[in-house]
Amino acid sequence: MTANTLFYIIIAIIVLNFIVDKILDALNAKHYNNELPKDLQDVYDEEEYKKSQNYKSTNYKFGILTSTFSILLTLGFLVFDGFEFVDNIARSYSSNPIIIALIFFGIIMIASDILTTPFSFYSTFVIEEKFGFNKTTKKTFFLDKIKGWLMLAILGGGLLALIIWFYQVTGKYFWLYAWGLIAIFTIFMNMFYSKLIVPLFNKQTPLEEGSLRDKISAYAQTVGFKLNKIFVIDGSKRSTKANAYFSGFGSEKRVTLYDTLINDLEDEEIVAVLAHEVGHYKKKHIIFNLVASILLTGLTLYILSLFISQPILSHALGIETASFHIGLIAFMLLYSPISELTGLIMNVFSRKFEYQADDYAKNTYKGEPLITSLKKLSKNSLSNLTPHPAYVFMHYSHPTLLDRIKNLRK
């Protein structure tokens, strides 16, 4: 195979992926105006349903604009030797492969983020504002950007530098050392993300004493679940949308409730949501996802090790001097169909796990308050209640609201 052929394969993968996504989006959009099923007719009144349809339609049209811009930018960068241009800039500052790679990816990441920031700004301060979701200030918006860049530079840059160093020292066996490094990092972040990273963006406070905490503690005791760390996060700082999540394991396990969730739901509904989260823990879904993520990372790194030293990867992107960072870019583009496939498989497991966690909540607490909480959360976020089955299969990590209700009422 020639470098030219590989270049056209990369182009074909990008274009095909775009076409498939747009077809799925269009199929999904045709269902926006469907009549709501009987079990969901109490979620919206007529005016709210029209508002949800308008919200979905607005995001669909905006999504076409942003994704078209993204693919044109990517294709333009490939066709007009953008990677070679950035590589030359990076090489003008250093001859050290690690420094070159860090400068190269730094330019790519920051330039990409700057170019897409106007779309993100419009989405937040025009679309989300129009439909009553946005609570973010412009100061918070840009501070989040700067913090994100700093985190990417420190964590992402540090990992990349070590991986390239492993490659220089161990050659084709670098993937084993890189896998070990990323596995340790993944486990560490799972354990301490809420303690170390979340505070950089949000304020977390222990759930205060009162009837809600008493009900949560009483439920946790009935299922033999030791839960001392229940936190409330100031999600309302950015949006009116509500959420709750479980993080960590062992002594670091904690439940985090958005303040918007506490405001939107009754105590019984919050306990039901918590019971669902406890179900994920009891059914070992968190451990499964962690192990699966580490194994998939190992597989990806092993396949990368088979090809990264091939000059054809760099040549396909128009760069004569073969290097790890250029080969990595080409590999990521070529590997995307496999990533899509593994993503689909993980979504199948995820939807199955959601049913299991719902069943756990129903069997150890109550099913009806979980149903009403799911309906309220869907209403408050103007969720799409009638998605196309193909779109659900390709993109949803959770079953549809209708499917979850039917399962809970069995």
Secondary structure as the mmCIF struct_conf table of DSSP 4:
data_model
#
loop_
_struct_conf.conf_type_id
_struct_conf.id
_struct_conf.beg_label_comp_id
_struct_conf.beg_label_asym_id
_struct_conf.beg_label_seq_id
_struct_conf.end_label_comp_id
_struct_conf.end_label_asym_id
_struct_conf.end_label_seq_id
HELX_RH_AL_P HELX_RH_AL_P1 ALA A 3 ALA A 29
TURN_TY1_P TURN_TY1_P1 LYS A 30 ASN A 33
HELX_LH_PP_P HELX_LH_PP_P1 ASN A 34 PRO A 37
HELX_RH_3T_P HELX_RH_3T_P1 LYS A 38 LEU A 40
TURN_TY1_P TURN_TY1_P2 GLN A 41 VAL A 43
HELX_RH_AL_P HELX_RH_AL_P2 GLU A 46 VAL A 79
TURN_TY1_P TURN_TY1_P3 PHE A 80 ASP A 81
HELX_RH_AL_P HELX_RH_AL_P3 GLY A 82 ARG A 91
TURN_TY1_P TURN_TY1_P4 SER A 92 TYR A 93
BEND BEND1 SER A 95 SER A 95
HELX_RH_AL_P HELX_RH_AL_P4 PRO A 97 TYR A 122
HELX_RH_PI_P HELX_RH_PI_P1 SER A 123 ILE A 127
HELX_RH_AL_P HELX_RH_AL_P5 GLU A 128 LYS A 130
TURN_TY1_P TURN_TY1_P5 PHE A 131 GLY A 132
STRN STRN1 ASN A 134 ASN A 134
HELX_RH_AL_P HELX_RH_AL_P6 LYS A 138 MET A 151
HELX_RH_PI_P HELX_RH_PI_P2 LEU A 152 GLY A 156
HELX_RH_AL_P HELX_RH_AL_P7 GLY A 157 THR A 170
HELX_RH_3T_P HELX_RH_3T_P2 GLY A 171 TYR A 173
HELX_RH_AL_P HELX_RH_AL_P8 PHE A 174 LEU A 196
TURN_TY1_P TURN_TY1_P6 ILE A 197 ILE A 197
HELX_RH_3T_P HELX_RH_3T_P3 VAL A 198 LEU A 200
TURN_TY1_P TURN_TY1_P7 PHE A 201 PHE A 201
STRN STRN2 GLN A 204 PRO A 206
HELX_LH_PP_P HELX_LH_PP_P2 LEU A 207 GLU A 208
BEND BEND2 GLU A 209 GLY A 210
HELX_RH_AL_P HELX_RH_AL_P9 SER A 211 THR A 222
TURN_TY1_P TURN_TY1_P8 VAL A 223 GLY A 224
STRN STRN3 ILE A 230 ILE A 233
HELX_RH_3T_P HELX_RH_3T_P4 GLY A 235 LYS A 237
TURN_TY1_P TURN_TY1_P9 ARG A 238 ARG A 238
STRN STRN4 SER A 239 SER A 239
BEND BEND3 THR A 240 THR A 240
STRN STRN5 ALA A 244 SER A 247
HELX_RH_3T_P HELX_RH_3T_P5 GLY A 250 GLU A 252
STRN STRN6 ARG A 254 TYR A 258
HELX_RH_AL_P HELX_RH_AL_P10 ASP A 259 ASP A 264
BEND BEND4 LEU A 265 LEU A 265
HELX_RH_AL_P HELX_RH_AL_P11 ASP A 267 LYS A 282
TURN_TY1_P TURN_TY1_P10 LYS A 283 LYS A 284
HELX_RH_AL_P HELX_RH_AL_P12 HIS A 285 PHE A 307
TURN_TY1_P TURN_TY1_P11 ILE A 308 SER A 309
HELX_RH_AL_P HELX_RH_AL_P13 PRO A 311 ALA A 316
TURN_TY1_P TURN_TY1_P12 LEU A 317 GLY A 318
BEND BEND5 GLU A 320 THR A 321
HELX_RH_AL_P HELX_RH_AL_P14 PHE A 324 THR A 364
BEND BEND6 TYR A 365 TYR A 365
BEND BEND7 GLY A 367 GLY A 367
HELX_RH_AL_P HELX_RH_AL_P15 GLU A 368 ASN A 380
TURN_TY1_P TURN_TY1_P13 SER A 381 LEU A 382
BEND BEND8 LEU A 385 THR A 386
HELX_RH_AL_P HELX_RH_AL_P16 PRO A 389 HIS A 395
BEND BEND9 SER A 397 HIS A 398
HELX_RH_AL_P HELX_RH_AL_P17 LEU A 401 LEU A 408
TURN_TY1_P TURN_TY1_P14 ARG A 409 ARG A 409
#
